[in-house]
Amino acid sequence: MKIRQSVYSLSVIRSFADTTTEKLFLGETLSRKESSKLGTLNPIRAYERLNILNESDEKSLLLLPALYYHKLRGTSKYSIDADSRKSPWRITFQWENAEMKNVELVRIEDTH
């Protein structure tokens, strides 16, 4: 528990919206159910992207076009690609005083 607190105190990410994303960020082993929920998502790439987020401010995210950083229309949330531009997985979050909260892996479904 003490290690987790020290990680958070040095990071931009302040909270997670779900335990699967948090476990992935902390490098913990995912259960079978959690792994199957992630389907085609590359967990190593998602882990790398979460760490980039943890060390970034908004300006640095804008300078990395491969992440496809953008504000989600009609909400107070922002998003980056969790794996690649072709992947349906995104990492969503909210900014609060230069820190991120409610970080979460979200699968974007095709509605057509």
C-alpha positions in Angstrom: 0.0 0.0 0.0 2.8 2.4 0.8 4.4 1.8 -2.6 1.1 2.6 -4.4 0.8 5.9 -2.5 4.4 6.9 -3.5 3.7 6.1 -7.1 0.6 8.3 -7.1 2.3 11.2 -5.3 4.8 11.5 -8.1 2.4 11.1 -11.0 -0.1 13.0 -13.1 -2.7 10.3 -12.9 -4.7 10.7 -9.7 -7.6 8.2 -10.0 -8.9 5.3 -12.1 -12.5 4.7 -13.2 -12.0 0.9 -13.1 -9.7 -1.6 -11.4 -8.6 -3.3 -14.7 -7.0 -0.1 -16.0 -5.4 0.5 -12.6 -4.0 -3.0 -12.4 -2.6 -2.7 -15.9 -1.0 0.6 -15.0 0.6 -0.9 -11.9 1.9 -3.9 -13.8 -0.2 -6.3 -11.8 -1.4 -9.7 -13.2 -4.9 -9.5 -14.7 -7.4 -12.3 -14.0 -8.7 -14.4 -16.8 -11.9 -12.5 -16.8 -10.1 -9.2 -17.0 -7.8 -10.4 -19.8 -10.7 -11.7 -21.8 -12.6 -8.4 -21.3 -9.7 -6.6 -23.0 -9.9 -8.9 -26.1 -7.6 -7.7 -28.9 -6.1 -4.9 -26.9 -2.3 -5.2 -26.7 -1.7 -4.9 -22.9 1.9 -4.0 -23.3 1.1 -1.1 -25.6 -1.7 0.0 -23.3 0.7 -0.1 -20.3 3.2 2.0 -22.2 0.5 4.6 -23.1 -0.7 4.8 -19.5 2.9 5.5 -18.5 3.2 8.2 -21.1 0.0 9.8 -19.8 1.4 9.6 -16.2 4.4 11.6 -17.2 2.8 14.1 -19.5 1.1 17.5 -19.5 -1.4 18.7 -22.1 1.3 20.4 -24.2 3.4 17.2 -24.5 0.4 15.2 -25.5 -0.3 17.6 -28.3 3.2 17.1 -29.5 2.8 13.3 -29.9 0.4 12.9 -32.9 0.6 9.1 -32.7 -1.5 9.2 -29.5 -4.3 11.0 -31.3 -5.0 13.2 -28.2 -8.4 15.0 -28.4 -11.4 16.2 -26.4 -14.5 14.0 -26.6 -17.4 16.0 -28.0 -20.1 16.9 -25.6 -18.2 15.8 -22.4 -15.4 17.0 -20.2 -13.3 14.0 -21.1 -10.2 13.6 -23.3 -8.9 10.6 -25.1 -5.8 9.0 -26.6 -5.4 5.7 -28.5 -4.7 2.8 -26.2 -3.0 0.6 -28.8 -2.9 2.0 -32.3 -5.0 4.2 -34.5 -6.8 1.2 -36.0 -7.6 -0.3 -32.5 -11.1 0.3 -31.1 -9.5 0.8 -27.6 -9.1 4.3 -26.1 -7.8 5.7 -22.8 -10.2 8.3 -21.5 -9.6 10.8 -18.7 -10.5 14.2 -17.3 -8.1 17.0 -16.4 -8.3 18.6 -13.0 -5.6 21.2 -12.0 -3.0 19.7 -14.4 -3.7 16.2 -13.1 -5.7 13.4 -14.6 -8.6 11.6 -12.9 -11.0 8.8 -13.9 -8.5 7.2 -16.3 -10.1 4.3 -18.0 -9.7 1.9 -20.9 -12.8 2.1 -23.1 -13.7 0.0 -26.1 -15.3 2.2 -28.8 -17.9 0.1 -30.5 -18.9 0.5 -34.2 -22.6 1.7 -34.0 -23.3 1.2 -37.8 
